[in-house]
Amino acid sequence: MSYLGIDIGTSGVKAVLFNEDGENLGGAYRPYSLKTDESGAAELDSSLVMKLACEVIAEAASHVSGDPVKALCVSSQGEAVTPLGTDGEYLANAMVSSDRRPAPFVDLFTEQFGLEKLYRITGHTPSTLFTLFKILWMKEKRPDIWKKTRRLYCFEDLLHQRLGMSPAMGWSLAGRTMLFDVTKHSWSPEILDALELDESFFARPLPSGSVAGIIPDKIAAALGLPSGVKVVCGGHDQIIGALGAGVTEESTAMYAAGTVECICPVFSTLTLNSQLCKRNLCSYDYAIEGKYSSVAYSLTGSNLFQYFKEELGGGRSYAELLNEMPSTPSKLLALPYFTPSGTPYFDGTTPGAIFGLRLTSSRGEILKALLESVALEMRLNLSIMEEAGMKINRLIATGGGVRDRMAVQLKADVIGKTIETIDVREAGCLGAARLAQSADLGIPVMKLVRRERKPENEIHPSFDTASAYEDKFLQYKIFYSEIKNISDRLWRRS
């Protein structure tokens, strides 16, 4: 028996088959391009995404003949929403997380509805990220589309529809819409009333690991799947990736070191308080029913190293550039906002900066300062979580950013915590496949995930270096506020 995990991301969709022991049997990937323009639009062609999703399912399924697929599950990017008409036709592209056009509606709606009330219902704080505000933009700016809209689906439920089922979505993905009551686990009547909508516009929210339906035989056959394949609810990609990384125990967190640096912990209680609200740190459902999570992230991650390599690397490889870095902490301070920030500030305007440059500053030291800045940003998020009652004692790292031990050592030194690295390259697909297997066999997913490989390495902070970063962390917090003040005064005068 095999289980199929599907990961629908912002830049592509992949499907990977795993056997009962969690071994990768083969998969497929298709890229697609984000449509952007100067208005702040960021869209995906939903029909293309669904077409390619079906292609990767079929290609992955072709890798096995004597090991038939029993169930599949979807890990989906959050927030992206597609409007559908009466007959299920796509009326427009999906507006994805980074679409900035809803910005004018965020403060207006929040003032009318109430920030505290919105936070207590959803566990999230307002941002252009969320589906709620994309819907408000659509109502106001695209009335021609809005009057035809009868359904509003995210990518997990959109694929369910494409597979011939009544769509459903995991609770964690529903949470990212900012329309979902995180305590009652249902669409919020108060928020839907404010939008003049009802539940019929949305898919069924179900716990991760719930069977949403069976793929009809005709559609299954067209995809090269056997009869009776179960479709199991997954959820938000960060949450499903954390599950695939083996994050199941209290106070353990995934550290996803990729284009976006992300920390995703697991807790046994829903934590809502003013400290988390003020710092834009959410609380919502985990992939295990009865457990909860948060997401702390920097939108600048390994993309900053890539930028440095392309613009300043002089043709050197990543490894060669890392070897140019000094062994001690850099004498520079950097702010990693080469993209908009993530948590805790949701700051889309303060730019990146490097401070302290001299003629003696080397390329290696500049690179180290930039990598330090990303780690310092994640340390800031961790410190806020812990001050608000979310204690994190164990970090399990995944992603391309953990392949070089020197880079992981730097993160451990800056953060001041041991980081475990694991040999799981497709954590999102593996987490989804484990949920599918759990639903098919009736085995609690925690037991399945605990079978995963032990850490490849445990990288401990160096005592002397970590001590030096204590002072640098205090400087970093001051540095952000000063750079923000300077940029406000110079570039955003009224």
Backbone torsions as a table, in degrees:
resi	resn	phi	psi	omega
1	MET	NA	145.8	177.8
2	SER	-134.9	162.1	-175.4
3	TYR	-135.0	137.1	-170.9
4	LEU	-107.5	122.1	174.2
5	GLY	-105.4	129.2	-177.7
6	ILE	-117.1	131.3	-179.5
7	ASP	-121.5	110.6	179.6
8	ILE	-98.6	105.3	-176.2
9	GLY	-104.7	-170.4	-179.1
10	THR	-80.0	-28.6	-176.6
11	SER	-112.3	-5.7	179.3
12	GLY	179.4	171.6	179.3
13	VAL	-125.8	138.1	178.1
14	LYS	-131.9	155.1	174.6
15	ALA	-135.6	132.2	-178.6
16	VAL	-132.0	135.3	177.6
17	LEU	-95.4	138.3	176.7
18	PHE	-129.7	146.5	173.6
19	ASN	-85.6	-174.3	-175.8
20	GLU	-64.5	-22.1	179.8
21	ASP	-92.0	6.0	179.5
22	GLY	79.9	15.5	179.0
23	GLU	-84.9	137.0	-178.5
24	ASN	-71.8	120.0	-179.4
25	LEU	-98.4	-5.5	-178.7
26	GLY	130.7	160.5	-177.5
27	GLY	-161.4	-167.9	-179.0
28	ALA	-153.0	155.6	-179.0
29	TYR	-143.0	141.2	172.9
30	ARG	-133.2	127.6	176.1
31	PRO	-86.0	160.3	169.6
32	TYR	-149.3	166.2	-172.4
33	SER	-109.8	141.3	174.6
34	LEU	-77.4	135.8	177.5
35	LYS	-95.9	116.3	-178.1
36	THR	-128.1	160.3	173.1
37	ASP	-154.6	-178.4	-173.6
38	GLU	-70.4	-13.8	178.1
39	SER	-74.5	-10.1	-175.9
40	GLY	98.9	3.7	179.7
41	ALA	-64.0	143.4	172.2
42	ALA	-145.7	105.7	-171.7
43	GLU	-131.9	155.9	170.6
44	LEU	-122.5	143.8	175.7
45	ASP	-74.8	103.9	-173.4
46	SER	-62.6	-36.7	179.7
47	SER	-65.2	-38.1	177.0
48	LEU	-67.0	-44.1	179.5
49	VAL	-58.7	-43.7	179.6
50	MET	-67.6	-39.0	177.3
51	LYS	-60.1	-46.8	-178.3
52	LEU	-70.8	-32.4	175.8
53	ALA	-61.4	-42.3	177.5
54	CYS	-65.7	-36.0	178.4
55	GLU	-63.7	-44.4	-177.8
56	VAL	-71.0	-33.4	175.0
57	ILE	-60.6	-48.0	-178.9
58	ALA	-64.0	-42.8	-178.8
59	GLU	-67.5	-43.1	178.7
60	ALA	-61.7	-42.7	-179.5
61	ALA	-62.6	-28.3	-178.1
62	SER	-72.0	-12.8	-178.5
63	HIS	-74.8	-17.1	-178.2
64	VAL	-128.9	140.3	175.7
65	SER	-120.4	-43.0	-179.5
66	GLY	-90.2	7.7	-177.2
67	ASP	-131.2	70.2	-168.4
68	PRO	-64.3	148.9	177.6
69	VAL	-71.0	127.8	179.0
70	LYS	-99.3	-31.9	-177.0
71	ALA	-159.3	155.5	175.4
72	LEU	-134.7	161.7	-176.9
73	CYS	-151.5	151.6	-173.3
74	VAL	-116.4	129.8	167.1
75	SER	-102.0	123.9	-171.5
76	SER	-124.8	141.9	167.2
77	GLN	-53.6	148.5	-177.8
78	GLY	-86.6	163.0	166.4
79	GLU	73.3	-31.2	-175.5
80	ALA	-59.0	133.5	-174.8
81	VAL	-132.9	138.7	178.7
82	THR	-119.3	127.9	174.9
83	PRO	-83.4	137.1	179.5
84	LEU	-122.8	150.5	179.7
85	GLY	-91.0	-170.5	-174.7
86	THR	-57.1	-39.7	-177.4
87	ASP	-95.9	15.3	179.2
88	GLY	82.2	9.7	-180.0
89	GLU	-75.2	147.5	178.5
90	TYR	-78.3	124.8	-176.6
91	LEU	-93.0	-20.8	-178.7
92	ALA	-161.6	168.5	174.4
93	ASN	-65.2	163.0	174.3
94	ALA	-78.3	130.7	171.4
95	MET	-84.6	119.0	-174.8
96	VAL	-95.2	179.8	-171.8
97	SER	-53.2	-43.1	-172.3
98	SER	-81.6	3.5	177.4
99	ASP	-67.8	119.1	-173.7
100	ARG	-95.2	-3.3	-175.1
101	ARG	-61.2	-28.8	-179.8
102	PRO	-74.0	0.7	-173.8
103	ALA	-49.1	-44.3	-177.8
104	PRO	-63.8	-18.4	-175.5
105	PHE	-91.7	-12.5	-174.6
106	VAL	-67.4	-55.9	-177.9
107	ASP	-67.1	-38.9	-178.1
108	LEU	-60.6	-50.3	179.9
109	PHE	-65.1	-42.0	-176.9
110	THR	-63.5	-40.9	177.9
111	GLU	-63.4	-39.0	-178.7
112	GLN	-74.2	-40.3	-175.2
113	PHE	-85.3	-36.1	-178.2
114	GLY	106.1	120.6	-177.4
115	LEU	-61.1	-49.5	-176.5
116	GLU	-62.6	-41.4	179.5
117	LYS	-63.5	-43.6	-180.0
118	LEU	-63.3	-42.3	180.0
119	TYR	-66.7	-43.3	-177.7
120	ARG	-66.1	-31.5	178.5
121	ILE	-76.2	-48.4	-168.0
122	THR	-99.2	-21.3	-174.2
123	GLY	77.1	7.7	-178.5
124	HIS	-126.2	158.2	174.5
125	THR	-107.2	152.2	-169.8
126	PRO	-64.6	142.3	176.0
127	SER	-163.8	157.5	174.9
128	THR	-61.9	-16.2	177.6
129	LEU	-53.3	-40.6	-158.7
130	PHE	-86.3	150.1	-177.3
131	THR	-55.7	-39.0	179.9
132	LEU	-47.8	-48.7	-174.0
133	PHE	-79.9	-25.5	173.5
134	LYS	-67.2	-36.3	176.5
135	ILE	-65.2	-42.4	178.8
136	LEU	-61.8	-41.1	178.1
137	TRP	-62.3	-45.0	-177.6
138	MET	-61.4	-43.6	179.8
139	LYS	-59.5	-41.0	-174.9
140	GLU	-82.4	-43.1	-170.0
141	LYS	-97.0	-19.9	179.8
142	ARG	-128.9	61.4	-177.9
143	PRO	-61.5	-27.9	178.1
144	ASP	-63.0	-37.6	176.9
145	ILE	-78.8	-41.7	-174.0
146	TRP	-61.6	-38.5	-177.2
147	LYS	-68.2	-19.0	177.5
148	LYS	-95.1	-10.4	-172.7
149	THR	-73.6	129.0	177.7
150	ARG	-123.7	-15.3	178.2
151	ARG	-141.3	150.5	177.0
152	LEU	-133.4	106.4	-172.5
153	TYR	-118.2	143.3	167.7
154	CYS	-86.2	-179.8	-170.4
155	PHE	-73.2	-30.9	177.2
156	GLU	-62.5	-50.1	-178.3
157	ASP	-71.2	-29.3	176.6
158	LEU	-64.1	-39.3	177.6
159	LEU	-69.6	-36.5	175.2
160	HIS	-56.6	-44.1	178.8
161	GLN	-61.7	-42.7	-179.5
162	ARG	-63.7	-28.4	179.6
163	LEU	-86.3	7.6	172.3
164	GLY	84.2	24.2	-176.8
165	MET	-117.8	166.0	168.2
166	SER	-71.8	117.4	-170.5
167	PRO	-65.8	145.5	173.8
168	ALA	-139.8	166.2	175.6
169	MET	-145.6	149.6	176.8
170	GLY	-66.5	151.4	-177.9
171	TRP	-55.7	-37.0	-177.8
172	SER	-66.5	-36.4	176.7
173	LEU	-70.9	-40.9	176.0
174	ALA	-58.0	-37.4	179.1
175	GLY	-60.8	-32.7	-177.4
176	ARG	-76.5	-5.7	174.9
177	THR	-77.5	-22.6	-172.3
178	MET	64.4	29.3	175.4
179	LEU	-120.4	0.9	-167.5
180	PHE	-108.8	134.5	176.8
181	ASP	-82.6	109.6	-172.0
182	VAL	-73.3	-16.7	177.7
183	THR	-90.5	-44.0	-178.0
184	LYS	-87.5	-13.5	-179.6
185	HIS	57.0	52.9	176.9
186	SER	-153.9	163.0	173.9
187	TRP	-61.8	136.4	-174.9
188	SER	-77.0	115.8	177.7
189	PRO	-59.7	-35.7	-178.2
190	GLU	-66.0	-43.0	-179.8
191	ILE	-71.5	-42.3	179.0
192	LEU	-63.4	-38.1	176.6
193	ASP	-60.9	-40.0	179.6
194	ALA	-64.8	-25.3	178.3
195	LEU	-95.3	-2.0	-175.8
196	GLU	58.6	46.2	178.8
197	LEU	-127.1	168.0	172.0
198	ASP	-134.3	176.5	-173.4
199	GLU	-62.7	-20.4	-177.6
200	SER	-64.1	-17.9	179.6
201	PHE	-77.1	-11.8	-169.3
202	PHE	-125.7	159.1	178.2
203	ALA	-72.7	167.6	177.1
204	ARG	-71.9	123.2	173.7
205	PRO	-83.7	126.3	-178.1
206	LEU	-132.3	154.5	175.5
207	PRO	-61.1	145.9	173.7
208	SER	-56.2	137.8	-179.1
209	GLY	93.3	-1.7	176.4
210	SER	-83.2	142.8	175.3
211	VAL	-76.2	119.3	-179.0
212	ALA	-88.6	-24.6	-179.3
213	GLY	166.1	-174.6	178.7
214	ILE	-119.4	135.9	178.3
215	ILE	-68.5	127.5	177.0
216	PRO	-57.1	145.4	-173.7
217	ASP	-55.8	-40.4	-177.1
218	LYS	-63.4	-44.0	180.0
219	ILE	-69.7	-40.5	178.6
220	ALA	-59.1	-45.2	-178.8
221	ALA	-62.1	-39.3	179.6
222	ALA	-64.5	-25.2	-179.8
223	LEU	-96.4	1.9	-178.2
224	GLY	75.9	21.5	179.2
225	LEU	-99.8	152.2	176.8
226	PRO	-74.3	171.9	176.9
227	SER	-70.4	144.0	172.5
228	GLY	84.6	18.5	179.6
229	VAL	-69.1	124.8	178.4
230	LYS	-78.6	143.1	170.8
231	VAL	-108.6	122.2	-172.9
232	VAL	-112.6	140.7	-179.7
233	CYS	-68.3	133.8	175.2
234	GLY	-108.2	-105.4	178.2
235	GLY	149.8	-154.2	-176.0
236	HIS	-64.3	135.7	-171.8
237	ASP	-60.2	-37.0	179.6
238	GLN	-64.7	-40.1	179.7
239	ILE	-66.6	-45.6	-178.3
240	ILE	-68.2	-35.9	175.7
241	GLY	-63.4	-39.6	177.9
242	ALA	-63.0	-40.9	177.0
243	LEU	-61.8	-44.4	179.0
244	GLY	-63.4	-26.5	177.4
245	ALA	-79.2	-6.3	179.0
246	GLY	94.5	16.9	-179.7
247	VAL	-82.1	102.6	179.9
248	THR	-132.7	-22.5	-173.9
249	GLU	-90.6	148.4	177.3
250	GLU	-50.7	134.6	175.0
251	SER	69.2	19.2	172.3
252	THR	-103.2	147.6	-177.9
253	ALA	-140.7	146.1	167.5
254	MET	-80.1	135.3	169.5
255	TYR	-110.8	100.5	-179.8
256	ALA	-87.4	110.2	-176.9
257	ALA	-102.8	82.0	180.0
258	GLY	-132.7	-151.5	177.6
259	THR	-54.0	-42.8	170.5
260	VAL	-104.9	127.7	173.4
261	GLU	-84.3	128.4	-172.2
262	CYS	-142.2	136.8	172.8
263	ILE	-114.8	125.3	-175.4
264	CYS	-131.4	102.5	-176.7
265	PRO	-93.9	175.7	173.3
266	VAL	-129.0	136.8	-179.9
267	PHE	-136.2	158.9	-177.6
268	SER	-91.1	-8.6	179.1
269	THR	-131.1	149.8	175.3
270	LEU	-75.9	122.4	-177.3
271	THR	-109.0	112.9	176.9
272	LEU	-126.4	119.3	176.7
273	ASN	-154.2	169.6	-173.5
274	SER	-66.2	-31.3	-180.0
275	GLN	-65.1	-46.3	179.0
276	LEU	-66.0	-40.6	179.6
277	CYS	-60.8	-46.4	-178.3
278	LYS	-61.6	-32.2	-175.9
279	ARG	-101.6	14.0	173.5
280	ASN	62.2	29.2	176.9
281	LEU	-99.5	117.6	-171.6
282	CYS	-82.9	168.7	170.4
283	SER	-137.0	124.9	-179.0
284	TYR	-157.3	-177.1	-171.2
285	ASP	-71.5	143.5	172.7
286	TYR	-91.5	-179.9	-177.8
287	ALA	-80.9	-2.4	176.3
288	ILE	-114.2	121.7	-175.6
289	GLU	-58.0	134.2	-178.5
290	GLY	90.8	-2.8	176.0
291	LYS	-118.0	157.5	-172.0
292	TYR	-133.0	167.1	-176.4
293	SER	-147.6	178.9	171.4
294	SER	-143.2	169.9	176.1
295	VAL	-134.3	116.4	172.7
296	ALA	-111.0	131.9	-172.6
297	TYR	-153.3	154.7	170.0
298	SER	-118.3	124.9	179.0
299	LEU	-70.3	-14.0	171.4
300	THR	-99.6	116.2	179.2
301	GLY	-135.9	-120.3	-179.7
302	SER	-67.0	-16.1	175.2
303	ASN	-62.7	-25.5	177.9
304	LEU	-71.4	-41.0	176.4
305	PHE	-64.6	-40.5	178.4
306	GLN	-61.9	-44.2	177.5
307	TYR	-58.4	-47.1	-178.6
308	PHE	-61.1	-44.9	-179.6
309	LYS	-60.7	-44.2	-176.4
310	GLU	-71.8	-38.2	-174.1
311	GLU	-92.5	-33.2	-171.8
312	LEU	-127.3	-0.1	-172.2
313	GLY	-79.1	-14.5	177.7
314	GLY	61.3	31.2	178.3
315	GLY	81.6	2.2	179.9
316	ARG	-78.2	155.6	178.6
317	SER	-77.9	168.4	176.7
318	TYR	-58.6	-44.8	-177.9
319	ALA	-63.2	-42.3	179.4
320	GLU	-62.8	-40.3	179.5
321	LEU	-67.2	-41.0	177.7
322	LEU	-61.0	-37.6	-179.8
323	ASN	-69.3	-16.4	176.7
324	GLU	-80.2	-13.0	-176.0
325	MET	-70.6	144.7	175.4
326	PRO	-66.5	154.7	-178.8
327	SER	-76.9	-20.0	179.8
328	THR	-100.8	163.8	177.4
329	PRO	-54.9	145.0	-179.7
330	SER	-67.2	159.3	176.7
331	LYS	-91.0	6.5	-177.7
332	LEU	-105.7	159.6	170.4
333	LEU	-117.7	133.5	178.1
334	ALA	-128.1	151.2	173.5
335	LEU	-114.0	125.2	-168.8
336	PRO	-86.0	22.4	-173.6
337	TYR	-84.9	56.0	172.6
338	PHE	-76.9	-13.0	165.5
339	THR	-122.9	173.4	169.2
340	PRO	-56.2	152.1	179.4
341	SER	-75.9	165.2	168.7
342	GLY	-100.7	-131.3	174.1
343	THR	-74.7	150.8	5.4
344	PRO	-94.0	0.5	-168.2
345	TYR	-99.8	-23.7	-171.7
346	PHE	48.1	49.1	-174.0
347	ASP	-100.7	110.0	-177.8
348	GLY	-97.2	3.1	-172.9
349	THR	-122.2	-32.4	179.8
350	THR	-66.9	127.9	-174.5
351	PRO	-85.5	169.3	171.0
352	GLY	-69.2	160.3	-177.8
353	ALA	-156.9	152.2	172.0
354	ILE	-128.4	127.6	-174.2
355	PHE	-122.2	138.9	174.4
356	GLY	103.8	13.3	-176.8
357	LEU	-67.6	137.0	173.5
358	ARG	-131.6	171.8	176.5
359	LEU	-64.3	-17.8	178.7
360	THR	-87.9	-5.6	-178.7
361	SER	-70.5	124.8	-177.8
362	SER	-93.5	164.7	175.7
363	ARG	-59.9	-41.3	179.4
364	GLY	-62.1	-37.9	179.9
365	GLU	-70.1	-37.9	177.5
366	ILE	-63.4	-44.0	177.9
367	LEU	-60.9	-43.4	-178.5
368	LYS	-63.5	-39.2	178.3
369	ALA	-61.3	-39.7	179.7
370	LEU	-67.0	-44.7	178.3
371	LEU	-66.3	-37.3	175.0
372	GLU	-59.9	-39.0	-175.7
373	SER	-64.0	-39.0	177.9
374	VAL	-65.1	-43.5	178.9
375	ALA	-65.8	-37.9	177.3
376	LEU	-64.3	-36.8	176.7
377	GLU	-63.7	-39.8	177.9
378	MET	-71.0	-34.5	174.8
379	ARG	-63.2	-39.8	177.2
380	LEU	-58.3	-46.3	178.7
381	ASN	-62.6	-43.0	178.6
382	LEU	-61.9	-41.5	-178.7
383	SER	-65.2	-37.3	178.0
384	ILE	-66.5	-44.3	177.2
385	MET	-56.2	-46.8	-175.1
386	GLU	-70.4	-37.8	176.4
387	GLU	-63.8	-28.5	-178.8
388	ALA	-90.8	5.2	175.5
389	GLY	104.1	1.0	177.8
390	MET	-97.2	89.4	-178.4
391	LYS	-79.9	130.5	180.0
392	ILE	-124.0	116.7	-175.2
393	ASN	-107.7	-14.8	-173.8
394	ARG	-140.2	127.5	178.0
395	LEU	-114.0	125.0	177.1
396	ILE	-112.0	116.4	-171.0
397	ALA	-97.9	139.1	175.1
398	THR	-134.6	170.4	175.0
399	GLY	101.9	169.8	-177.2
400	GLY	-62.2	-25.3	-177.6
401	GLY	-74.1	-2.2	-179.7
402	VAL	-105.7	5.3	-175.5
403	ARG	-77.0	-21.4	178.6
404	ASP	-107.4	119.8	-175.5
405	ARG	-60.7	-35.7	-178.9
406	MET	-61.6	-40.7	179.7
407	ALA	-66.7	-38.1	179.4
408	VAL	-70.8	-37.2	177.7
409	GLN	-60.4	-40.6	178.0
410	LEU	-60.4	-44.2	178.9
411	LYS	-61.2	-44.6	-179.7
412	ALA	-62.1	-41.9	179.6
413	ASP	-63.8	-45.0	-177.7
414	VAL	-68.2	-45.4	-176.2
415	ILE	-75.7	-29.6	-179.9
416	GLY	81.0	24.6	178.6
417	LYS	-134.8	151.7	174.3
418	THR	-68.5	137.5	178.0
419	ILE	-118.4	124.8	175.5
420	GLU	-93.6	136.8	174.0
421	THR	-111.3	144.4	-177.2
422	ILE	-128.2	155.9	-178.9
423	ASP	-91.4	66.2	175.7
424	VAL	-129.7	107.5	-174.7
425	ARG	-89.7	-20.9	-178.1
426	GLU	-125.5	64.0	-173.1
427	ALA	-62.0	-38.0	-179.7
428	GLY	-64.3	-46.3	179.2
429	CYS	-67.1	-38.6	179.4
430	LEU	-65.8	-43.0	177.8
431	GLY	-60.0	-42.7	178.6
432	ALA	-64.6	-43.4	-179.9
433	ALA	-63.3	-37.7	178.2
434	ARG	-65.6	-37.0	175.2
435	LEU	-64.5	-41.0	178.0
436	ALA	-62.3	-43.4	179.7
437	GLN	-65.0	-42.1	179.1
438	SER	-58.3	-45.7	-179.4
439	ALA	-67.4	-36.5	-177.4
440	ASP	-71.2	-42.4	-173.4
441	LEU	-97.6	-11.0	-178.4
442	GLY	73.1	25.5	178.0
443	ILE	-101.5	129.2	178.4
444	PRO	-53.4	134.5	-174.9
445	VAL	-61.9	-28.8	178.7
446	MET	-60.6	-37.2	179.0
447	LYS	-67.9	-37.6	179.7
448	LEU	-68.5	-44.3	-176.5
449	VAL	-67.2	-32.5	179.5
450	ARG	-67.7	-11.6	176.2
451	ARG	-77.6	-11.2	-172.9
452	GLU	-63.8	166.5	-176.2
453	ARG	-60.3	150.6	175.3
454	LYS	-73.4	161.3	-179.5
455	PRO	-56.4	140.4	174.5
456	GLU	-68.3	-43.1	-177.3
457	ASN	-143.6	149.9	167.3
458	GLU	-115.6	113.5	-175.0
459	ILE	-105.6	112.4	-175.0
460	HIS	-94.0	147.2	176.5
461	PRO	-65.3	139.9	173.7
462	SER	-74.5	128.2	-172.1
463	PHE	-57.4	-50.3	-176.2
464	ASP	-65.1	-43.4	-178.7
465	THR	-69.0	-41.8	179.7
466	ALA	-61.4	-36.6	178.3
467	SER	-63.4	-39.8	179.1
468	ALA	-64.1	-33.1	-178.9
469	TYR	-75.4	-14.9	174.0
470	GLU	-60.3	-47.4	178.6
471	ASP	-66.2	-40.5	-177.6
472	LYS	-65.6	-33.1	178.6
473	PHE	-65.3	-40.8	176.8
474	LEU	-63.0	-42.1	178.4
475	GLN	-63.5	-38.8	-176.7
476	TYR	-61.4	-42.1	-179.2
477	LYS	-64.3	-37.6	176.6
478	ILE	-69.5	-40.3	-176.7
479	PHE	-57.5	-45.9	179.8
480	TYR	-57.7	-49.1	-175.8
481	SER	-63.6	-35.2	-179.7
482	GLU	-72.2	-42.8	178.3
483	ILE	-64.2	-39.7	177.4
484	LYS	-61.2	-44.8	179.2
485	ASN	-62.1	-43.2	-179.7
486	ILE	-63.6	-46.5	-177.5
487	SER	-67.3	-35.3	176.3
488	ASP	-61.3	-43.2	-176.1
489	ARG	-72.6	-38.6	-174.9
490	LEU	-82.4	-36.2	-166.9
491	TRP	-116.4	-13.3	-175.9
492	ARG	-128.7	42.7	176.0
493	ARG	-69.7	142.1	-180.0
494	SER	-75.9	NA	NA
